[in-house]
Amino acid sequence: MVYISQSVEVRGLRKVFRSGVVAVDNLSFNVGRGEIYGLIGPNGSGKTTTLRIIATLLKPTAGSVFVEGVDVVKQPLEARRLIGYLPEEAGAYRDLTGYDFIKLMLSIRFHGPELEARIDEAISISGLEEFIEKPIKTYSKGMKRILALSVVLAQHPRVLVLDEPTSGLDVEKSIFVRDLIKKYRSREEVAVIVSSHNMLEVETLCDRVGVLWKGRLVAEGEPGYLKKTFSASNLEEVFLKAVGSHVL
């Protein structure tokens, strides 16, 4: 696949929390338009911190991030209009119906006829028409995840930032979510950044993968390239060998 240009540019990113913990350490990578880029690594490797910085929810200690040429630190409001962010635990108000939740979330950005059009689009994306008037507390975890993702996609972001998008979902719902991501990427030619513990999912979903260890990028490339480079049969083996070379 040939990418038109870089949609996301991360340069020398560093995040040190007040406790002294270095969560991200001189991290640099690019994501092209139309590309799905996966970040893999254990808990504490810096995946979520990196995504939160890109999504303008955290300020870095050092370094820069540009989304479609917009500096996310200096121009956060402009950057947010370009970004769709799905956190690992995307909340949904239990007593609202699915319809009311979609309307509430989209009304932050849209109004009038455009809001109604976006609501209809989100419902269609979710495939939850049969349940859309029922309270969210009756939804399964997979249905809640799909509902939240449909709101993100209906905003037409230029960059999708997805933290563990299929965490805790069954096989059927996981496949549905992955298909939504791939279809939106292909239709809108957007950049997608995905973090996941599911390395098989990353291997099948992502065009390129970055392996994080203690906030540093220890390996990067297309899944096939990484498996060949590390003489591995899958990304789990790639991860173990990439991290092992830095631990020893």
Secondary structure by P-SEA (a helix, b strand, c coil): cccccccbbbcbbbbbccccccccccccccccccbbbbbbbcccccaaaaaaaaaccccccccccccccccccccaaaaaaabbbbcccccccccccaaaaaaaaaaaccccaaaaaaaaaaaaaaccccccccccccccaaaaaaaaaaaaaaacccbbbbccccccccaaaaaaaaaaaaaaaaacbbbbbbbcccaaaaaacccbbbbbccccccccccaaaaaaaaccccaaaaaaaaaaaaac
